[in-house]
Amino acid sequence: MNPPSLHHAERVRRRHSASLGAGAAFTLLEIMISTAIVSVLMLVCVSALDQTQKTWKFSQAKVEQYREARLAFEAITRNLSQATLNTYWDYYYQETGTNEPPQDSTVQPGAYVRFSELQFRSGQASNLLGSGATPSDNPGHVVFFQAPLGLSQQYRELGTLLNARGYYVQFGSDVKDRPPFLAEKGVPEKLRYRLMEYRPPAERPSLSLQGNAVYAKPDTWYQQDRADVSEPLADNIILLLVSPRVSEAMAETANRSATWIAPSYRYNSLDCDNSTITPEKVQILSDGTAVQGTQHLLPPQVQITLVALDEPSAQRFAEQSANRSVDILGEAGAPFAIAADYDRDLSRLKDYLNGRRLNYRVFTSSVTMRSARWDSRQ
């Protein structure tokens, strides 16, 4: 038998242990409060994670949507920077208006001026693309030029062959450029605004004209077989703007606007004065000085602007317009006819797109023309 003192000590130890166990346990209220706090923290974490995922997916979608437009913009600026006129100097005869002497061998040349068999042309798309072009189907501007891009279907390793190039916006169907099985599966056609690239091969500048089509048809060479040699470069491009200009330093030196060489966006390298619609010829002053202006010169810089929609917005815009072309610039009150009004017109266009709840992106860059050869004799 254990002594009484040992029994007493055992009872004291058990009571102490029981009191410690009772004090260490959580009450139901404490457990409920803790659970609520953990639930709130988990809800906050899940909400933050969900928002992060949505933001990331939205950003990824934006990048994907405009990737095609960005690649097209880079292609335009890269090719345009290589434009050339292969300008040379020769005698100018007033009687023929060229470097070819008249039949009278006693006639002396009037001046020594620039010549070129190539051409750089930009302006309103509805004016330059020929019959069938409208402000609704072809909004904005076009640009056509030649560059040593080496595109040939018959010859290899001739990377410096001259190619004619051009860019414009065209509204139309994608049926011609999509795989045939899509139609067999019942996938409907898409009617969209698309950026088109005019790209005939070097050996055939025109399918219907022989020789140098640029030299033979200076006003229409870019209209010849345009539909046959043009390919879509990017979908959902609703506007292309082309603004030839001089650099800010040149404009400041001349105390003129940077857009003075093409105040109405129109530029024709065969014209001496692009501020007028009618092409001007070389003028020979009484002292024998030749006034040639911008004839046979590339603009020092060309500002290129693309306006692109994302696919959901393009689909919504097509539904709003019943799958028909729309005079976007006319409805926006943004004609883009005067280069000095560029900022105003662009602001109006943005207001128009925002009013229709369309997501868009504007790509703008000034391209320096590598082969522009400007001197003091302007």
Backbone torsions as a table, in degrees:
resi	resn	phi	psi	omega
1	MET	NA	141.9	179.2
2	ASN	-83.2	146.1	178.0
3	PRO	-64.7	155.9	-179.8
4	PRO	-57.6	-33.3	-178.5
5	SER	-64.6	-33.3	179.8
6	LEU	-70.8	-40.2	176.4
7	HIS	-60.7	-40.7	-180.0
8	HIS	-64.6	-41.3	-179.8
9	ALA	-65.7	-37.8	179.3
10	GLU	-65.2	-42.1	179.6
11	ARG	-63.6	-39.8	179.0
12	VAL	-63.4	-41.2	-179.2
13	ARG	-64.6	-42.9	-179.9
14	ARG	-63.6	-43.5	178.9
15	ARG	-62.1	-40.4	179.6
16	HIS	-63.9	-41.9	179.0
17	SER	-65.6	-41.0	179.4
18	ALA	-64.1	-39.7	179.4
19	SER	-67.0	-36.8	177.4
20	LEU	-66.7	-42.8	178.9
21	GLY	-63.3	-41.3	179.5
22	ALA	-66.0	-35.5	-179.7
23	GLY	-75.1	-28.5	-176.7
24	ALA	-81.6	-16.9	-177.8
25	ALA	-77.0	152.0	176.5
26	PHE	-92.2	143.6	174.7
27	THR	-80.3	165.2	179.5
28	LEU	-61.1	-38.6	179.3
29	LEU	-63.6	-42.2	179.2
30	GLU	-64.2	-40.1	178.9
31	ILE	-64.1	-41.7	-179.8
32	MET	-64.7	-41.9	178.7
33	ILE	-63.9	-43.7	179.9
34	SER	-62.5	-42.2	178.8
35	THR	-62.6	-41.2	179.2
36	ALA	-63.0	-42.7	-179.8
37	ILE	-63.8	-45.0	179.2
38	VAL	-62.7	-39.5	179.3
39	SER	-63.2	-42.2	178.8
40	VAL	-63.2	-43.7	179.2
41	LEU	-62.2	-42.8	178.7
42	MET	-64.8	-39.1	178.9
43	LEU	-63.6	-41.7	178.4
44	VAL	-63.7	-44.0	-179.5
45	CYS	-64.5	-43.7	179.8
46	VAL	-64.8	-41.3	178.9
47	SER	-63.1	-43.2	179.1
48	ALA	-63.7	-41.4	179.2
49	LEU	-65.3	-42.0	179.3
50	ASP	-63.8	-41.7	178.8
51	GLN	-65.7	-38.8	177.7
52	THR	-63.4	-43.3	178.6
53	GLN	-63.4	-41.9	179.0
54	LYS	-63.9	-42.4	178.9
55	THR	-63.0	-43.1	-179.9
56	TRP	-64.7	-44.3	179.2
57	LYS	-64.1	-39.0	179.1
58	PHE	-64.6	-42.4	179.1
59	SER	-65.1	-42.2	178.0
60	GLN	-62.8	-40.7	178.8
61	ALA	-63.4	-40.2	178.6
62	LYS	-62.0	-44.7	179.9
63	VAL	-62.0	-44.6	-179.7
64	GLU	-65.2	-42.1	-176.8
65	GLN	-61.7	-40.2	-173.9
66	TYR	-99.7	5.4	-179.5
67	ARG	-62.6	-44.7	-179.8
68	GLU	-61.7	-42.1	178.9
69	ALA	-65.0	-39.4	-179.6
70	ARG	-66.0	-42.3	178.4
71	LEU	-64.4	-39.4	177.8
72	ALA	-64.7	-41.0	179.4
73	PHE	-62.9	-41.7	178.4
74	GLU	-65.4	-37.2	178.8
75	ALA	-64.9	-42.2	179.4
76	ILE	-62.4	-51.5	-176.4
77	THR	-64.5	-36.9	179.7
78	ARG	-67.3	-47.4	-178.7
79	ASN	-70.4	-39.1	-178.8
80	LEU	-64.2	-36.1	-179.3
81	SER	-64.5	-18.9	-179.5
82	GLN	-95.3	3.8	-178.9
83	ALA	-57.1	145.3	-178.8
84	THR	-143.0	157.7	173.2
85	LEU	-118.6	-8.9	-177.0
86	ASN	49.7	50.2	-175.9
87	THR	-68.3	142.2	174.5
88	TYR	-139.6	167.2	-178.9
89	TRP	-108.0	141.4	-179.1
90	ASP	-157.9	170.2	178.0
91	TYR	-70.4	145.8	179.2
92	TYR	-117.5	127.1	178.8
93	TYR	-108.2	121.6	-179.4
94	GLN	-63.2	-30.9	-176.9
95	GLU	-65.2	-35.6	-179.1
96	THR	-104.8	-16.5	-177.5
97	GLY	71.6	14.5	-179.1
98	THR	-140.0	-167.5	174.9
99	ASN	-92.8	6.6	176.6
100	GLU	-88.0	125.1	-178.5
101	PRO	-70.4	151.4	176.7
102	PRO	-71.9	173.4	-178.9
103	GLN	-66.1	-30.4	177.9
104	ASP	-74.6	108.0	-175.3
105	SER	-70.5	-11.2	-179.6
106	THR	-83.6	-11.8	-178.8
107	VAL	-71.6	130.4	179.5
108	GLN	-93.2	148.5	176.9
109	PRO	-62.9	147.6	-177.0
110	GLY	-84.0	-28.9	-177.1
111	ALA	-166.4	175.2	177.9
112	TYR	-118.4	109.3	-169.8
113	VAL	-133.2	177.1	178.5
114	ARG	-78.3	147.8	173.4
115	PHE	-139.0	157.6	176.2
116	SER	-160.9	145.6	174.1
117	GLU	-98.0	5.1	-179.6
118	LEU	-110.4	176.7	-174.7
119	GLN	-151.4	141.6	170.5
120	PHE	-115.4	128.2	-174.6
121	ARG	-138.9	132.8	174.1
122	SER	-145.5	159.7	179.8
123	GLY	160.0	-165.7	-179.6
124	GLN	-66.2	131.6	-177.6
125	ALA	-61.4	-40.8	-177.2
126	SER	-66.7	-19.1	178.6
127	ASN	-90.9	-35.1	-171.4
128	LEU	-96.0	-20.7	-175.5
129	LEU	-81.9	-3.9	175.2
130	GLY	90.0	-168.1	-177.0
131	SER	-63.1	141.4	-179.4
132	GLY	96.3	-18.7	179.0
133	ALA	-80.3	134.6	-179.9
134	THR	-135.2	159.2	176.0
135	PRO	-60.5	-25.1	179.0
136	SER	-77.0	-45.5	-178.1
137	ASP	-80.3	-28.7	-175.5
138	ASN	-132.7	72.8	-178.8
139	PRO	-71.5	150.4	174.1
140	GLY	83.5	-143.9	-170.3
141	HIS	-117.2	172.0	173.9
142	VAL	-131.2	161.7	172.1
143	VAL	-145.2	135.2	178.1
144	PHE	-132.3	141.3	-176.5
145	PHE	-163.2	-180.0	173.7
146	GLN	-123.2	144.9	-179.6
147	ALA	-151.5	151.5	179.2
148	PRO	-78.6	73.6	-175.2
149	LEU	-96.4	-16.1	173.2
150	GLY	71.4	24.4	176.8
151	LEU	-80.3	115.2	-178.5
152	SER	-143.7	141.0	178.4
153	GLN	-97.6	-6.9	-174.9
154	GLN	-119.2	-21.8	-174.1
155	TYR	-127.5	145.5	-179.1
156	ARG	-112.1	159.1	175.2
157	GLU	56.9	34.5	173.2
158	LEU	-119.4	64.5	-171.7
159	GLY	-70.0	-6.8	-179.9
160	THR	-107.5	11.1	175.4
161	LEU	-61.7	141.1	179.3
162	LEU	-76.2	136.4	174.4
163	ASN	-124.0	141.8	167.9
164	ALA	-79.1	142.2	180.0
165	ARG	-139.0	151.5	177.6
166	GLY	-159.6	153.9	-179.8
167	TYR	-138.0	136.6	179.0
168	TYR	-160.4	164.2	178.7
169	VAL	-102.0	135.0	-177.6
170	GLN	-134.4	133.0	173.6
171	PHE	-90.9	132.2	-179.9
172	GLY	179.8	-173.8	-177.3
173	SER	-90.5	156.4	177.8
174	ASP	-97.9	7.8	-175.3
175	VAL	-59.5	-41.4	-176.7
176	LYS	-64.7	-29.1	-170.1
177	ASP	-109.7	12.3	179.7
178	ARG	-115.6	160.0	-178.8
179	PRO	-62.3	144.9	-177.8
180	PRO	-61.8	-29.5	-175.0
181	PHE	-67.0	-18.9	177.6
182	LEU	-65.5	-39.5	177.2
183	ALA	-67.6	-37.1	179.0
184	GLU	-65.2	-31.2	178.3
185	LYS	-83.2	-0.4	178.3
186	GLY	81.3	17.2	178.2
187	VAL	-73.7	121.1	-176.8
188	PRO	-68.1	154.4	177.5
189	GLU	-70.0	156.3	176.2
190	LYS	-110.4	129.5	174.7
191	LEU	-102.8	113.1	-172.5
192	ARG	-140.2	160.9	165.8
193	TYR	-82.4	132.5	-178.1
194	ARG	-135.8	146.9	174.2
195	LEU	-82.1	122.2	-177.9
196	MET	-104.8	145.4	177.0
197	GLU	-116.7	119.4	174.9
198	TYR	-82.7	115.9	-171.6
199	ARG	-145.4	69.4	175.0
200	PRO	-70.0	151.4	177.7
201	PRO	-68.1	159.1	-174.9
202	ALA	-61.5	-36.5	-175.5
203	GLU	-78.2	-12.2	179.4
204	ARG	-138.1	79.3	178.1
205	PRO	-57.4	-26.6	176.1
206	SER	-146.0	138.1	-179.4
207	LEU	-73.1	-21.6	-174.5
208	SER	-112.6	-9.0	179.9
209	LEU	-114.7	138.4	178.4
210	GLN	-93.9	155.3	177.4
211	GLY	73.9	-155.6	-179.4
212	ASN	-79.1	95.0	-177.7
213	ALA	-62.9	-31.8	179.9
214	VAL	-63.8	-40.2	-178.7
215	TYR	-77.2	-37.0	-176.0
216	ALA	-76.4	-34.7	-177.3
217	LYS	-130.5	71.4	-174.1
218	PRO	-63.6	-20.8	-177.9
219	ASP	-98.9	-13.0	-174.0
220	THR	-137.3	4.2	-175.2
221	TRP	-58.9	-34.0	-178.5
222	TYR	-78.4	-7.8	175.2
223	GLN	-92.1	-16.8	-176.5
224	GLN	-69.8	122.5	175.0
225	ASP	55.3	28.0	-175.8
226	ARG	-57.9	-42.8	-178.0
227	ALA	-66.5	-29.8	-176.3
228	ASP	-80.6	-27.2	-175.2
229	VAL	-113.0	14.8	177.5
230	SER	-106.4	142.0	179.2
231	GLU	-129.1	145.8	176.7
232	PRO	-69.1	133.3	-179.9
233	LEU	-100.4	-32.2	179.7
234	ALA	-161.8	142.1	175.7
235	ASP	-86.3	161.5	173.0
236	ASN	63.7	27.2	171.1
237	ILE	-94.2	112.6	-174.1
238	ILE	-96.7	-8.5	-177.4
239	LEU	-159.7	136.2	170.9
240	LEU	-123.9	128.0	178.1
241	LEU	-120.8	135.5	-178.4
242	VAL	-128.7	117.3	-177.1
243	SER	-126.1	95.3	174.3
244	PRO	-65.1	140.9	-177.5
245	ARG	-160.7	169.9	173.4
246	VAL	-99.1	169.0	178.6
247	SER	-71.2	161.8	179.6
248	GLU	-62.3	-36.1	179.5
249	ALA	-65.0	-42.9	178.6
250	MET	-66.1	-38.9	179.3
251	ALA	-65.5	-40.0	-180.0
252	GLU	-67.6	-40.0	179.1
253	THR	-63.5	-40.4	-179.3
254	ALA	-84.3	-5.8	-177.8
255	ASN	56.8	44.7	179.9
256	ARG	-136.1	168.3	176.6
257	SER	-69.5	150.4	179.1
258	ALA	-65.5	-18.9	-178.0
259	THR	-99.9	16.0	-174.6
260	TRP	-64.2	-25.1	-179.1
261	ILE	-75.8	-17.3	177.7
262	ALA	-149.3	68.3	-175.0
263	PRO	-63.5	-23.6	178.2
264	SER	-112.7	26.2	179.9
265	TYR	70.5	-6.4	-177.6
266	ARG	-85.0	130.2	176.3
267	TYR	-143.1	126.7	178.0
268	ASN	-132.0	116.4	-176.0
269	SER	-68.1	-9.3	174.9
270	LEU	-86.9	-7.3	-175.3
271	ASP	-100.2	140.1	177.5
272	CYS	-81.0	-25.2	-177.0
273	ASP	-140.1	104.0	-176.6
274	ASN	-84.4	6.2	176.2
275	SER	-82.3	-10.0	177.9
276	THR	-116.3	158.5	-178.5
277	ILE	-75.5	-40.1	-178.2
278	THR	-78.4	126.6	178.2
279	PRO	-59.5	132.0	179.5
280	GLU	-96.7	141.7	178.0
281	LYS	-94.9	171.5	179.2
282	VAL	-64.0	136.2	176.5
283	GLN	-107.0	133.2	176.5
284	ILE	-107.2	115.1	-179.4
285	LEU	-75.6	169.2	-177.3
286	SER	-61.9	-28.7	179.4
287	ASP	-86.8	6.4	177.9
288	GLY	89.9	-1.3	179.2
289	THR	-73.8	135.8	179.2
290	ALA	-95.7	127.7	175.0
291	VAL	-101.9	104.5	-173.9
292	GLN	-111.0	-15.1	177.4
293	GLY	58.5	-128.9	-177.0
294	THR	-96.4	9.7	-177.6
295	GLN	-62.5	134.6	179.9
296	HIS	57.9	34.9	174.5
297	LEU	-126.5	139.2	169.4
298	LEU	-79.1	147.2	173.1
299	PRO	-64.7	141.0	-179.9
300	PRO	-59.0	-36.6	179.3
301	GLN	-138.8	153.0	174.2
302	VAL	-133.8	119.9	176.5
303	GLN	-87.0	120.9	-179.5
304	ILE	-107.4	132.5	177.3
305	THR	-130.1	128.9	173.7
306	LEU	-118.4	139.0	173.6
307	VAL	-118.4	120.4	-175.3
308	ALA	-121.1	145.0	172.6
309	LEU	-102.7	152.7	169.7
310	ASP	-80.3	165.5	-173.3
311	GLU	-61.5	-45.3	177.8
312	PRO	-59.1	-39.2	178.9
313	SER	-69.0	-39.0	178.1
314	ALA	-63.5	-39.7	177.2
315	GLN	-64.7	-42.1	179.5
316	ARG	-66.0	-39.8	179.0
317	PHE	-65.0	-39.3	177.8
318	ALA	-63.5	-40.1	178.5
319	GLU	-67.8	-39.2	179.5
320	GLN	-63.9	-33.5	-176.9
321	SER	-100.6	13.2	178.7
322	ALA	56.0	38.7	178.0
323	ASN	58.1	31.9	175.5
324	ARG	-117.6	155.1	176.7
325	SER	-69.0	151.3	-176.2
326	VAL	-129.0	141.0	173.8
327	ASP	-76.3	80.7	-173.3
328	ILE	-59.2	-47.5	-176.9
329	LEU	-68.6	-34.9	177.7
330	GLY	-65.6	-43.9	179.5
331	GLU	-68.5	-32.1	-179.6
332	ALA	-81.5	-12.0	-175.8
333	GLY	67.9	31.7	-177.9
334	ALA	-125.2	82.7	-173.4
335	PRO	-71.7	-22.9	-174.7
336	PHE	48.6	50.6	179.5
337	ALA	-106.3	-22.6	179.2
338	ILE	-120.2	121.7	-175.3
339	ALA	-61.8	-31.5	179.8
340	ALA	-66.7	-19.7	-178.9
341	ASP	-98.1	18.9	-176.0
342	TYR	-57.4	-50.5	-177.5
343	ASP	-62.8	-41.4	179.6
344	ARG	-63.8	-45.8	-178.6
345	ASP	-66.0	-38.8	179.4
346	LEU	-65.8	-38.6	177.5
347	SER	-63.3	-41.0	178.2
348	ARG	-65.5	-39.2	178.7
349	LEU	-64.4	-42.2	178.2
350	LYS	-61.7	-42.1	177.9
351	ASP	-61.3	-39.5	179.5
352	TYR	-64.0	-45.8	-179.5
353	LEU	-68.0	-39.9	177.1
354	ASN	-64.2	-37.7	178.5
355	GLY	-63.3	-30.2	177.6
356	ARG	-90.4	4.2	179.6
357	ARG	57.3	47.7	179.1
358	LEU	-107.4	132.6	175.8
359	ASN	-82.9	131.5	-175.8
360	TYR	-144.4	166.8	173.8
361	ARG	-142.1	139.5	-179.7
362	VAL	-107.6	123.9	176.1
363	PHE	-107.8	125.5	-179.2
364	THR	-137.8	137.4	176.7
365	SER	-157.5	146.1	174.6
366	SER	-96.8	118.3	-177.3
367	VAL	-95.2	123.7	175.7
368	THR	-83.8	125.6	-177.9
369	MET	-83.9	113.9	-174.1
370	ARG	-63.6	-34.2	-174.5
371	SER	-95.8	9.2	177.0
372	ALA	-67.3	128.6	-176.5
373	ARG	-125.1	87.9	-179.7
374	TRP	-101.5	137.1	177.4
375	ASP	-132.2	-168.3	-175.7
376	SER	-76.4	-14.5	-177.0
377	ARG	-92.5	77.4	179.2
378	GLN	-103.1	NA	NA
